[in-house]
Amino acid sequence: MTTPNLPSKKARLVVIAVVVLALGGALAFWQSRDRHQDDALRLYGNVDIREVQLAFRQPGRVMEMAFDEGDAVSAGARLAVLDAQPYSDALAAAQAQVQVAQAELTKLRRGLRPQEITQAREALKKAQALALDAERNFQRQTGLLASGASSQRTVDAARAARDQASAGVEAAKAALSQASEGFRKEDIAAAEARLAAAQAAAAQATTALTDTELMAPSDGTIIARVREPGSMVASQSTVYSLSLDKPVYVRAYVGERDLGRIAPGTVVQVKSDSSAKLYRGQIGFISPRAEFTPKTVETTDLRTDLVYRLRIVIDEADSDAALRQGMPVTIAVDAKADSSTPGGR
């Protein structure tokens, strides 16, 4: 009976070595994979606080406050109203001044009425008749002076009357010419300027009247009601504080070492500590400068302490009331996303 050949001790050692190497390679692969997953970029930040202090541009007495704290408002909603009577009166006065200035300008452009021109023409004829009579009287008195029938005093008086009548003729001619030509261009230009000033004053009065209503600039939530009806407020005095709900912005910081791993448009996932829900967002802005001023002499350690501020815009389809302003959040960069996608905001 023949005994089968058993593997030698050396062969068994070779097999064991191969198995150990295979197990080591698999372990190294999984460790490398886990290490790669652990190297995924995670950032920490807060939901941005975005508030608007709403105020009237005009002073006055508050007549109506339409919303309370906690109320949701839509863009264009009327939040508060001032007593508009003083501004309505001011607008009526400004519009009356516009009408006066318009009438004056129309009068200058049209010139004098035909009846006024006729009066000027007849005044010239009257002045000419008086001048002719004064000239005849002067000639008659001059002839009588040679025969002694008239005195030098009478002749002098006739001469003065003649000269006065001649001046009256020239004045009447000038008045007729002015009436025929109309008003000067400079007078019309001045009237046009007065009309423009009156129209500007009326526009300001209209704007002031419109400003007696305070409108919501965008969708949001009232977080503070500062005034009540009957209060007297000055211009730019806060009446409401409005929290802007959308879009939701997240403020975070990235270290200098990881700055090259992100770009505007990079897709990220945002998670708060109060919920397991993941929110989709995009990096919309990365600050072009570090938050801390470098030292004059930098070491390698100091350079790694530099951070850059960035803003993440949460997709409005994913955002909800659970993401409250000021809430701390964790941001994970989606390594599978194409960071070259444009759309940074």
Residue frames as qw, qx, qy, qz and C-alpha x, y, z in Angstrom:
[[0.000, 0.890, 0.455, 0.000, 0.00, 0.00, 0.00],
 [0.462, 0.310, 0.011, 0.831, 1.41, 3.33, -1.10],
 [0.220, -0.688, -0.421, 0.549, 1.17, 6.40, 1.24],
 [0.345, 0.843, 0.266, 0.315, 0.12, 9.69, -0.55],
 [0.493, 0.179, -0.163, 0.836, 2.62, 12.49, -0.59],
 [0.241, -0.836, -0.417, 0.263, 1.78, 15.12, 2.03],
 [0.275, 0.894, -0.025, 0.353, 2.59, 18.79, 1.38],
 [0.638, 0.080, -0.376, 0.667, 5.91, 19.75, 2.66],
 [0.335, -0.680, -0.378, 0.532, 6.30, 22.25, 5.48],
 [0.217, -0.244, 0.241, 0.914, 7.71, 24.82, 3.05],
 [0.074, -0.355, -0.668, -0.650, 4.67, 24.60, 0.77],
 [0.307, -0.710, -0.628, 0.088, 2.32, 25.10, 3.69],
 [0.322, -0.551, -0.139, 0.757, 4.21, 28.24, 4.70],
 [0.105, 0.014, 0.461, 0.881, 3.88, 29.65, 1.17],
 [0.199, -0.554, -0.712, -0.383, 0.10, 29.12, 1.18],
 [0.368, -0.705, -0.470, 0.383, -0.22, 30.77, 4.55],
 [0.285, -0.350, 0.097, 0.887, 1.83, 33.76, 3.35],
 [0.011, -0.256, -0.593, -0.763, -0.39, 34.19, 0.29],
 [0.304, -0.672, -0.665, -0.115, -3.53, 34.13, 2.43],
 [0.389, -0.621, -0.279, 0.621, -2.06, 36.66, 4.86],
 [0.195, -0.141, 0.298, 0.924, -1.13, 39.00, 2.01],
 [0.126, -0.446, -0.673, -0.576, -4.60, 38.73, 0.52],
 [0.371, -0.727, -0.559, 0.147, -6.23, 39.52, 3.85],
 [0.376, -0.478, -0.069, 0.791, -3.82, 42.40, 4.36],
 [0.106, 0.100, 0.459, 0.876, -4.62, 43.86, 0.95],
 [0.244, -0.614, -0.664, -0.351, -8.36, 43.63, 1.59],
 [0.429, -0.688, -0.409, 0.419, -7.93, 45.26, 4.99],
 [0.310, -0.287, 0.132, 0.897, -5.83, 48.02, 3.49],
 [0.008, -0.348, -0.595, -0.725, -8.47, 48.60, 0.77],
 [0.336, -0.719, -0.595, -0.129, -11.30, 48.93, 3.26],
 [0.445, -0.597, -0.222, 0.629, -9.23, 51.13, 5.52],
 [0.232, -0.055, 0.319, 0.917, -8.39, 53.34, 2.54],
 [0.145, -0.524, -0.633, -0.551, -12.06, 53.50, 1.59],
 [0.420, -0.739, -0.493, 0.184, -13.09, 54.38, 5.12],
 [0.414, -0.431, -0.025, 0.801, -10.34, 56.98, 5.29],
 [0.112, 0.207, 0.473, 0.849, -11.52, 58.48, 2.00],
 [0.283, -0.679, -0.601, -0.314, -15.05, 58.66, 3.36],
 [0.482, -0.667, -0.334, 0.460, -13.78, 60.25, 6.56],
 [0.355, -0.187, 0.168, 0.901, -12.01, 62.88, 4.46],
 [0.081, 0.683, 0.590, 0.422, -15.37, 64.16, 3.07],
 [0.143, 0.241, -0.161, 0.946, -15.55, 67.93, 3.61],
 [0.323, -0.698, -0.638, 0.027, -17.81, 68.96, 6.48],
 [0.136, 0.345, -0.124, 0.920, -18.39, 72.57, 7.43],
 [0.249, -0.574, -0.696, 0.354, -20.26, 74.16, 10.29],
 [0.047, 0.235, 0.119, 0.963, -22.28, 77.34, 10.26],
 [0.152, 0.426, 0.634, -0.627, -25.57, 79.05, 11.10],
 [0.232, 0.684, 0.621, 0.306, -28.73, 79.99, 9.27],
 [0.235, 0.194, -0.001, 0.952, -28.32, 83.69, 8.47],
 [0.007, -0.659, -0.565, 0.495, -30.41, 86.22, 10.37],
 [0.161, 0.246, 0.435, 0.851, -32.07, 88.42, 7.75],
 [0.054, -0.701, -0.602, 0.378, -34.27, 91.23, 9.09],
 [0.183, 0.477, 0.286, 0.811, -35.65, 94.48, 7.72],
 [0.104, -0.454, -0.488, 0.738, -36.48, 97.47, 9.90],
 [0.134, 0.581, 0.611, 0.521, -39.58, 98.99, 8.30],
 [0.141, -0.518, -0.318, 0.782, -40.36, 102.69, 8.73],
 [0.344, 0.856, 0.386, -0.003, -42.35, 105.49, 7.12],
 [0.529, 0.232, 0.109, 0.809, -40.45, 108.03, 5.03],
 [0.120, -0.593, -0.130, -0.785, -42.81, 110.74, 6.29],
 [0.028, -0.015, -0.708, 0.705, -43.68, 111.84, 9.83],
 [0.486, -0.283, -0.323, -0.761, -47.22, 111.70, 11.11],
 [0.555, -0.214, 0.564, -0.573, -49.80, 109.99, 13.30],
 [0.060, 0.054, -0.979, -0.185, -50.29, 106.23, 12.93],
 [0.623, -0.019, -0.023, -0.782, -53.89, 105.42, 12.00],
 [0.959, 0.023, -0.025, -0.282, -53.67, 101.66, 11.45],
 [0.100, -0.518, 0.849, 0.015, -51.39, 98.73, 12.32],
 [0.797, 0.133, -0.283, -0.517, -52.62, 95.72, 10.37],
 [0.826, 0.108, -0.548, 0.074, -50.39, 92.90, 11.66],
 [0.643, -0.708, 0.243, -0.163, -49.16, 91.51, 14.97],
 [0.100, -0.615, 0.781, 0.027, -45.97, 89.75, 15.96],
 [0.472, -0.056, 0.880, -0.021, -45.73, 86.29, 14.42],
 [0.658, 0.600, 0.305, -0.338, -48.00, 87.05, 11.47],
 [0.550, 0.012, 0.594, 0.587, -46.82, 85.95, 8.04],
 [0.302, 0.773, 0.083, -0.551, -47.04, 88.66, 5.38],
 [0.726, 0.382, 0.437, 0.369, -46.71, 88.65, 1.61],
 [0.341, -0.107, 0.216, 0.909, -44.79, 91.09, -0.54],
 [0.090, -0.333, -0.405, -0.847, -46.89, 94.21, -1.18],
 [0.385, -0.624, -0.679, 0.038, -49.16, 93.75, 1.84],
 [0.076, -0.728, 0.051, -0.680, -50.20, 97.00, 3.54],
 [0.550, -0.130, -0.673, 0.477, -48.72, 96.88, 7.03],
 [0.224, -0.575, -0.438, 0.654, -49.51, 100.31, 8.49],
 [0.197, 0.707, 0.413, 0.539, -51.13, 103.63, 7.54],
 [0.232, -0.184, -0.275, 0.915, -50.51, 107.24, 8.60],
 [0.206, 0.766, 0.444, -0.417, -53.12, 109.99, 8.81],
 [0.507, 0.239, 0.486, 0.671, -53.11, 111.13, 5.18],
 [0.099, 0.901, 0.420, -0.046, -55.17, 114.34, 5.52],
 [0.209, -0.824, 0.183, 0.494, -52.20, 116.76, 5.80],
 [0.359, -0.232, 0.688, 0.587, -50.57, 115.18, 2.77],
 [0.307, 0.590, 0.706, 0.243, -53.81, 115.27, 0.77],
 [0.011, 0.948, 0.206, -0.243, -54.13, 119.00, 1.51],
 [0.299, -0.641, 0.431, 0.560, -50.52, 119.60, 0.50],
 [0.400, 0.125, 0.765, 0.489, -51.09, 117.74, -2.77],
 [0.223, 0.801, 0.552, 0.058, -54.20, 119.80, -3.54],
 [0.111, -0.912, 0.059, 0.391, -52.25, 123.03, -2.96],
 [0.372, -0.392, 0.622, 0.566, -49.40, 121.84, -5.17],
 [0.375, 0.403, 0.755, 0.357, -51.79, 120.89, -7.97],
 [0.114, 0.924, 0.335, -0.143, -53.40, 124.37, -7.77],
 [0.227, -0.758, 0.331, 0.514, -49.97, 125.95, -8.17],
 [0.424, -0.002, 0.751, 0.506, -49.45, 123.82, -11.27],
 [0.285, 0.715, 0.621, 0.146, -52.69, 125.15, -12.75],
 [0.053, -0.941, -0.047, 0.330, -51.69, 128.76, -12.04],
 [0.326, -0.538, 0.551, 0.549, -48.25, 128.29, -13.63],
 [0.417, 0.261, 0.778, 0.390, -49.82, 126.54, -16.65],
 [0.206, 0.866, 0.454, -0.034, -52.28, 129.41, -17.15],
 [0.151, -0.863, 0.191, 0.442, -49.51, 132.02, -16.99],
 [0.386, -0.267, 0.702, 0.535, -47.45, 130.13, -19.54],
 [0.370, 0.525, 0.727, 0.243, -50.41, 129.75, -21.88],
 [0.075, 0.940, 0.234, -0.235, -51.09, 133.48, -21.63],
 [0.224, -0.716, 0.413, 0.516, -47.50, 134.36, -22.52],
 [0.416, -0.011, 0.786, 0.457, -47.42, 131.95, -25.44],
 [0.301, 0.681, 0.650, 0.150, -50.65, 133.28, -26.95],
 [0.242, 0.165, 0.088, 0.952, -49.66, 136.93, -26.55],
 [0.220, 0.228, 0.325, -0.891, -52.16, 139.79, -26.16],
 [0.422, 0.521, 0.730, -0.130, -55.79, 139.49, -27.20],
 [0.331, 0.456, 0.481, 0.671, -56.92, 141.10, -30.50],
 [0.168, -0.911, -0.349, -0.141, -58.89, 143.71, -28.56],
 [0.528, -0.717, 0.068, 0.451, -55.72, 144.80, -26.72],
 [0.505, 0.005, 0.438, 0.743, -53.87, 145.15, -30.02],
 [0.112, 0.716, 0.500, 0.474, -56.75, 147.25, -31.39],
 [0.362, -0.899, -0.198, 0.147, -56.57, 149.47, -28.29],
 [0.561, -0.452, 0.250, 0.647, -52.84, 149.99, -28.84],
 [0.378, 0.318, 0.522, 0.695, -53.43, 150.90, -32.50],
 [0.071, -0.851, -0.422, -0.304, -56.14, 153.42, -31.63],
 [0.497, -0.777, -0.054, 0.382, -53.94, 154.89, -28.90],
 [0.523, -0.124, 0.365, 0.761, -51.30, 155.52, -31.56],
 [0.169, 0.604, 0.512, 0.587, -53.82, 157.29, -33.79],
 [0.310, -0.902, -0.301, 0.004, -54.87, 159.50, -30.87],
 [0.563, -0.575, 0.130, 0.580, -51.26, 160.35, -30.07],
 [0.434, 0.165, 0.464, 0.754, -50.64, 161.23, -33.72],
 [0.004, -0.793, -0.467, -0.391, -53.68, 163.53, -33.82],
 [0.433, -0.862, -0.130, 0.228, -52.55, 165.31, -30.69],
 [0.580, -0.314, 0.289, 0.694, -49.07, 165.70, -32.11],
 [0.313, 0.458, 0.502, 0.664, -50.46, 167.16, -35.35],
 [0.180, -0.898, -0.352, -0.193, -52.57, 169.68, -33.44],
 [0.555, -0.716, 0.031, 0.422, -49.59, 170.63, -31.23],
 [0.540, -0.010, 0.389, 0.747, -47.40, 171.15, -34.32],
 [0.134, 0.679, 0.469, 0.548, -50.03, 173.46, -35.94],
 [0.362, -0.903, -0.227, 0.034, -50.41, 175.48, -32.76],
 [0.610, -0.482, 0.170, 0.605, -46.64, 175.89, -32.50],
 [0.418, 0.260, 0.449, 0.746, -46.40, 177.08, -36.10],
 [0.057, -0.823, -0.430, -0.366, -49.28, 179.55, -35.58],
 [0.477, -0.844, -0.102, 0.222, -47.79, 180.98, -32.40],
 [0.611, -0.223, 0.276, 0.707, -44.39, 181.33, -34.06],
 [0.272, 0.508, 0.458, 0.677, -45.97, 183.38, -36.91],
 [0.249, -0.886, -0.331, -0.209, -47.80, 185.66, -34.48],
 [0.637, -0.562, -0.061, 0.524, -44.61, 186.32, -32.53],
 [0.466, 0.131, 0.274, 0.831, -43.11, 188.33, -35.45],
 [0.065, -0.623, -0.361, -0.691, -46.12, 190.69, -35.54],
 [0.030, -0.243, 0.515, -0.822, -46.26, 191.03, -31.77],
 [0.686, -0.278, -0.228, -0.633, -49.66, 189.30, -31.51],
 [0.921, -0.281, -0.268, 0.019, -48.08, 186.48, -29.44],
 [0.311, -0.845, 0.421, -0.113, -45.52, 186.45, -26.69],
 [0.353, 0.492, -0.793, 0.063, -42.33, 184.43, -26.40],
 [0.364, -0.179, 0.788, -0.463, -43.81, 182.64, -23.42],
 [0.790, 0.290, 0.253, -0.477, -46.74, 181.41, -25.47],
 [0.655, 0.560, -0.480, -0.164, -44.41, 180.20, -28.21],
 [0.059, 0.432, -0.861, 0.264, -42.31, 178.29, -25.69],
 [0.581, 0.011, 0.643, -0.499, -45.38, 176.63, -24.25],
 [0.809, 0.445, -0.031, -0.384, -46.52, 175.61, -27.74],
 [0.443, 0.567, -0.694, 0.003, -43.07, 174.16, -28.46],
 [0.212, -0.277, 0.856, -0.382, -43.15, 172.10, -25.24],
 [0.730, 0.207, 0.419, -0.499, -46.63, 170.82, -26.05],
 [0.720, 0.546, -0.335, -0.268, -45.46, 169.84, -29.54],
 [0.243, 0.490, -0.823, 0.150, -42.44, 167.94, -28.18],
 [0.436, -0.109, 0.754, -0.479, -44.58, 166.17, -25.58],
 [0.801, 0.355, 0.165, -0.454, -47.07, 165.12, -28.23],
 [0.582, 0.569, -0.567, -0.125, -44.23, 163.78, -30.42],
 [0.034, -0.353, 0.884, -0.305, -42.93, 161.69, -27.51],
 [0.645, 0.098, 0.538, -0.533, -46.45, 160.34, -26.97],
 [0.776, 0.477, -0.217, -0.352, -46.52, 159.21, -30.58],
 [0.377, 0.497, -0.778, 0.082, -43.26, 157.28, -30.18],
 [0.305, -0.181, 0.809, -0.470, -44.51, 155.63, -26.98],
 [0.761, 0.267, 0.281, -0.520, -47.74, 154.58, -28.69],
 [0.668, 0.525, -0.483, -0.213, -45.77, 153.12, -31.61],
 [0.130, 0.397, -0.874, 0.250, -43.61, 151.06, -29.22],
 [0.518, -0.003, 0.658, -0.546, -46.68, 149.80, -27.33],
 [0.805, 0.393, -0.009, -0.444, -48.34, 148.73, -30.60],
 [0.512, 0.526, -0.678, -0.040, -45.16, 146.94, -31.73],
 [0.115, -0.282, 0.869, -0.390, -44.88, 145.10, -28.43],
 [0.670, 0.151, 0.463, -0.560, -48.52, 144.09, -28.53],
 [0.767, 0.481, -0.246, -0.347, -48.14, 142.77, -32.08],
 [0.423, 0.496, -0.753, 0.089, -44.94, 140.79, -31.41],
 [0.852, -0.366, -0.362, -0.093, -46.11, 139.21, -28.15],
 [0.590, -0.775, 0.226, 0.006, -44.03, 138.50, -25.04],
 [0.176, 0.734, -0.655, -0.036, -40.27, 137.99, -25.05],
 [0.804, 0.124, -0.582, -0.019, -38.75, 134.52, -25.28],
 [0.240, 0.259, -0.703, 0.618, -37.05, 135.07, -21.94],
 [0.500, -0.165, 0.328, -0.784, -40.43, 135.68, -20.26],
 [0.880, 0.055, -0.264, -0.391, -41.81, 132.49, -21.78],
 [0.633, 0.245, -0.682, 0.272, -38.75, 130.52, -20.67],
 [0.070, -0.251, 0.614, -0.744, -39.15, 131.85, -17.12],
 [0.717, -0.075, 0.118, -0.683, -42.81, 130.82, -17.12],
 [0.847, 0.157, -0.491, -0.130, -41.87, 127.35, -18.34],
 [0.370, 0.266, -0.727, 0.515, -39.38, 127.05, -15.48],
 [0.373, -0.188, 0.447, -0.791, -42.04, 128.10, -12.96],
 [0.853, 0.026, -0.156, -0.498, -44.38, 125.47, -14.36],
 [0.719, 0.225, -0.642, 0.142, -41.69, 122.77, -14.10],
 [0.075, 0.258, -0.678, 0.684, -41.02, 123.73, -10.47],
 [0.614, -0.105, 0.240, -0.745, -44.73, 123.56, -9.68],
 [0.879, 0.118, -0.364, -0.286, -45.02, 120.14, -11.31],
 [0.507, 0.266, -0.726, 0.380, -42.01, 118.88, -9.35],
 [0.225, -0.212, 0.561, -0.768, -43.59, 120.10, -6.11],
 [0.795, -0.006, -0.003, -0.607, -46.81, 118.30, -7.03],
 [0.789, 0.208, -0.578, -0.009, -44.85, 115.09, -7.73],
 [0.215, 0.260, -0.728, 0.596, -43.18, 115.35, -4.32],
 [0.503, -0.128, 0.359, -0.776, -46.57, 115.85, -2.68],
 [0.865, 0.096, -0.289, -0.399, -47.89, 112.77, -4.50],
 [0.615, 0.242, -0.702, 0.266, -44.94, 110.71, -3.31],
 [0.078, -0.239, 0.621, -0.742, -45.42, 111.95, 0.25],
 [0.720, -0.060, 0.113, -0.682, -49.08, 110.95, 0.12],
 [0.849, 0.168, -0.480, -0.141, -48.14, 107.50, -1.18],
 [0.395, 0.308, -0.721, 0.478, -45.62, 107.12, 1.63],
 [0.489, -0.331, 0.372, -0.717, -48.39, 107.29, 4.21],
 [0.965, -0.034, 0.007, -0.261, -48.94, 103.57, 3.48],
 [0.216, -0.604, 0.766, 0.027, -46.22, 101.15, 4.61],
 [0.897, 0.255, -0.210, -0.294, -45.92, 98.10, 2.35],
 [0.817, -0.350, 0.437, 0.136, -44.11, 94.81, 2.92],
 [0.190, 0.710, -0.546, -0.402, -41.02, 94.67, 0.67],
 [0.444, 0.243, -0.841, -0.192, -41.06, 90.85, 0.49],
 [0.808, -0.346, -0.422, -0.224, -42.51, 87.74, 2.07],
 [0.280, 0.336, -0.667, 0.603, -41.64, 87.30, 5.72],
 [0.535, -0.548, -0.636, 0.091, -42.76, 87.11, 9.33],
 [0.166, -0.816, 0.093, -0.546, -43.41, 90.02, 11.68],
 [0.688, -0.107, -0.574, 0.432, -41.06, 89.62, 14.64],
 [0.252, -0.338, -0.410, 0.809, -41.60, 93.01, 16.31],
 [0.002, 0.781, 0.473, 0.407, -44.48, 95.49, 16.35],
 [0.420, -0.009, -0.307, 0.854, -42.91, 98.69, 17.64],
 [0.165, -0.027, 0.077, -0.983, -45.77, 101.23, 17.37],
 [0.133, 0.478, 0.847, -0.190, -49.51, 101.32, 17.99],
 [0.097, 0.671, 0.496, 0.542, -52.34, 103.33, 16.37],
 [0.284, -0.934, -0.211, -0.049, -52.38, 106.91, 17.59],
 [0.664, -0.457, 0.120, 0.579, -48.61, 107.13, 18.02],
 [0.294, 0.933, -0.141, -0.152, -46.76, 110.05, 16.52],
 [0.861, -0.084, 0.286, 0.413, -43.77, 108.84, 14.53],
 [0.002, -0.789, 0.340, 0.512, -40.86, 110.63, 12.94],
 [0.758, 0.556, -0.290, -0.181, -39.56, 109.78, 9.51],
 [0.558, 0.420, -0.694, 0.173, -37.34, 106.67, 9.46],
 [0.408, -0.364, 0.637, -0.543, -38.65, 105.63, 12.89],
 [0.180, 0.056, -0.972, -0.143, -39.02, 101.83, 13.00],
 [0.662, -0.109, 0.049, -0.740, -42.62, 100.59, 13.02],
 [0.982, -0.023, 0.082, -0.171, -42.18, 96.89, 12.27],
 [0.165, -0.562, 0.787, 0.196, -39.29, 94.42, 12.19],
 [0.886, 0.307, -0.037, -0.347, -39.71, 91.89, 9.40],
 [0.515, -0.388, 0.741, 0.186, -37.82, 88.59, 9.21],
 [0.566, 0.492, -0.438, -0.496, -37.17, 87.49, 5.61],
 [0.847, -0.126, 0.483, -0.182, -37.98, 83.80, 5.26],
 [0.813, 0.257, 0.434, 0.290, -36.87, 83.09, 1.71],
 [0.837, 0.194, -0.509, 0.061, -34.42, 82.44, 0.31],
 [0.772, -0.628, 0.079, 0.055, -32.73, 80.75, 3.27],
 [0.443, 0.721, -0.455, 0.276, -29.04, 81.61, 3.56],
 [0.877, -0.433, -0.066, 0.198, -26.48, 79.71, 5.61],
 [0.124, 0.888, -0.409, 0.170, -23.26, 81.38, 6.72],
 [0.953, -0.234, 0.067, 0.183, -20.28, 79.07, 7.12],
 [0.041, -0.865, 0.481, 0.140, -16.48, 79.16, 7.05],
 [0.966, 0.215, -0.053, 0.132, -13.96, 77.00, 5.24],
 [0.598, -0.636, 0.283, 0.396, -10.32, 76.59, 6.16],
 [0.203, 0.769, -0.441, -0.416, -7.54, 77.65, 3.84],
 [0.264, -0.269, 0.905, 0.199, -6.50, 74.01, 3.26],
 [0.389, 0.386, 0.836, -0.020, -9.99, 73.07, 2.00],
 [0.258, 0.643, 0.036, -0.721, -10.58, 76.18, -0.07],
 [0.179, 0.370, -0.702, -0.582, -9.66, 74.38, -3.28],
 [0.090, 0.159, 0.983, 0.017, -12.30, 71.69, -2.72],
 [0.214, 0.695, 0.622, -0.290, -15.27, 74.02, -3.17],
 [0.147, 0.048, 0.363, 0.919, -16.43, 76.61, -5.69],
 [0.430, 0.246, 0.194, -0.846, -19.55, 78.73, -6.32],
 [0.717, 0.188, -0.384, -0.550, -22.27, 76.35, -7.45],
 [0.243, 0.186, -0.938, 0.165, -20.98, 73.36, -5.48],
 [0.685, -0.396, -0.395, -0.466, -23.89, 71.23, -4.27],
 [0.062, 0.266, -0.770, 0.577, -24.03, 70.65, -0.51],
 [0.549, -0.481, -0.656, -0.191, -26.31, 68.99, 2.02],
 [0.098, -0.440, 0.381, -0.807, -27.35, 70.89, 5.13],
 [0.612, -0.395, -0.685, -0.024, -28.56, 69.28, 8.35],
 [0.275, -0.661, 0.250, -0.652, -29.63, 70.86, 11.64],
 [0.077, 0.197, -0.881, 0.422, -29.28, 69.34, 15.09],
 [0.479, 0.081, 0.491, -0.723, -33.03, 69.35, 15.64],
 [0.830, 0.363, 0.152, -0.395, -34.03, 67.20, 12.68],
 [0.653, -0.159, 0.663, 0.331, -32.73, 64.33, 10.56],
 [0.599, 0.741, 0.304, -0.021, -33.95, 65.99, 7.37],
 [0.530, -0.191, 0.344, 0.751, -31.29, 66.85, 4.79],
 [0.314, 0.865, 0.184, -0.346, -31.64, 70.11, 2.86],
 [0.710, 0.295, 0.318, 0.554, -30.14, 70.59, -0.58],
 [0.030, -0.944, -0.029, 0.328, -28.23, 73.78, -1.24],
 [0.722, 0.499, 0.039, 0.477, -25.55, 75.40, -3.33],
 [0.483, -0.456, -0.053, 0.746, -22.55, 77.49, -2.42],
 [0.319, 0.864, 0.360, 0.146, -23.43, 80.92, -3.70],
 [0.126, 0.926, -0.207, 0.289, -20.59, 83.11, -2.49],
 [0.836, -0.235, -0.174, 0.465, -17.04, 82.65, -1.21],
 [0.176, -0.959, 0.045, 0.219, -15.31, 85.62, 0.33],
 [0.693, 0.630, -0.188, 0.295, -12.27, 86.76, -1.66],
 [0.146, 0.645, -0.526, 0.535, -10.34, 87.52, 1.51],
 [0.525, -0.145, -0.771, 0.331, -9.48, 85.78, 4.75],
 [0.432, -0.804, -0.356, -0.197, -11.31, 86.72, 7.92],
 [0.615, -0.715, 0.036, 0.330, -8.08, 87.24, 9.85],
 [0.314, 0.904, -0.289, 0.006, -5.23, 89.52, 8.81],
 [0.913, 0.089, -0.240, 0.318, -2.01, 87.51, 8.35],
 [0.551, -0.744, 0.092, 0.366, 0.95, 88.28, 10.57],
 [0.217, 0.869, -0.386, -0.221, 3.99, 90.03, 9.17],
 [0.112, 0.433, -0.893, -0.051, 6.02, 86.85, 9.64],
 [0.866, -0.040, -0.013, -0.498, 3.89, 83.78, 8.95],
 [0.261, -0.319, 0.911, -0.012, 4.65, 80.27, 9.97],
 [0.282, -0.068, -0.860, -0.420, 3.08, 77.19, 8.40],
 [0.127, -0.411, -0.841, 0.329, 0.79, 76.79, 11.41],
 [0.120, 0.478, 0.242, -0.836, -0.48, 80.35, 11.19],
 [0.264, 0.188, -0.550, -0.770, -1.34, 79.98, 7.54],
 [0.259, -0.227, -0.921, -0.181, -3.58, 77.01, 8.27],
 [0.029, -0.447, -0.658, 0.605, -5.63, 79.07, 10.73],
 [0.192, 0.201, -0.205, -0.939, -6.99, 81.31, 7.97],
 [0.317, 0.434, 0.839, -0.086, -10.67, 80.84, 7.13],
 [0.083, -0.028, -0.407, -0.909, -12.92, 82.22, 4.40],
 [0.435, 0.300, 0.536, -0.658, -16.57, 83.07, 4.77],
 [0.089, -0.073, -0.791, -0.602, -19.05, 81.53, 2.37],
 [0.534, 0.143, 0.291, -0.781, -22.80, 81.70, 1.85],
 [0.073, 0.105, 0.969, 0.210, -24.95, 78.70, 1.03],
 [0.496, 0.052, -0.092, -0.862, -28.36, 79.14, -0.59],
 [0.383, 0.101, 0.891, -0.221, -30.90, 76.51, 0.39],
 [0.089, -0.210, -0.758, -0.612, -33.14, 75.26, -2.42],
 [0.406, -0.098, 0.178, -0.891, -36.52, 76.92, -1.89],
 [0.750, -0.080, -0.499, -0.426, -38.27, 73.65, -2.72],
 [0.661, -0.081, -0.684, 0.297, -36.52, 72.03, 0.27],
 [0.080, 0.208, -0.445, 0.868, -36.66, 74.92, 2.74],
 [0.464, -0.594, -0.611, -0.240, -39.29, 74.89, 5.47],
 [0.359, -0.827, 0.046, -0.430, -40.09, 76.45, 8.81],
 [0.898, -0.382, -0.082, 0.201, -37.79, 74.00, 10.60],
 [0.632, 0.178, -0.045, 0.753, -34.76, 75.99, 9.42],
 [0.214, -0.939, -0.264, 0.054, -34.98, 78.93, 11.78],
 [0.352, 0.805, -0.221, 0.424, -32.66, 81.89, 11.62],
 [0.235, -0.735, 0.531, -0.349, -29.57, 81.62, 13.81],
 [0.953, -0.178, 0.196, -0.148, -29.85, 77.83, 14.02],
 [0.207, -0.603, 0.730, 0.248, -26.51, 75.96, 13.91],
 [0.905, 0.354, 0.045, -0.232, -26.20, 73.56, 10.99],
 [0.563, -0.372, 0.648, 0.354, -23.73, 71.05, 9.54],
 [0.595, 0.677, -0.180, -0.393, -22.82, 71.22, 5.86],
 [0.701, -0.161, 0.642, 0.267, -21.54, 68.23, 3.88],
 [0.265, 0.580, -0.448, -0.627, -20.11, 68.77, 0.42],
 [0.896, 0.269, 0.303, -0.181, -21.55, 66.40, -2.17],
 [0.370, -0.489, 0.636, 0.468, -18.43, 64.84, -3.71],
 [0.495, 0.300, 0.761, 0.292, -20.43, 63.44, -6.64],
 [0.280, 0.884, 0.321, -0.193, -21.74, 66.84, -7.70],
 [0.596, 0.426, 0.162, 0.661, -20.12, 68.90, -10.43],
 [0.333, -0.673, -0.246, 0.613, -18.70, 71.91, -8.62],
 [0.244, -0.079, 0.364, 0.895, -18.21, 73.75, -11.90],
 [0.052, 0.667, 0.703, 0.243, -21.94, 74.28, -12.28],
 [0.089, 0.261, -0.060, 0.959, -22.60, 78.03, -12.46],
 [0.420, -0.639, -0.515, -0.387, -25.25, 79.76, -10.46],
 [0.445, -0.228, -0.515, 0.696, -23.50, 81.17, -7.43],
 [0.143, -0.817, -0.341, -0.442, -25.60, 83.83, -5.72]]
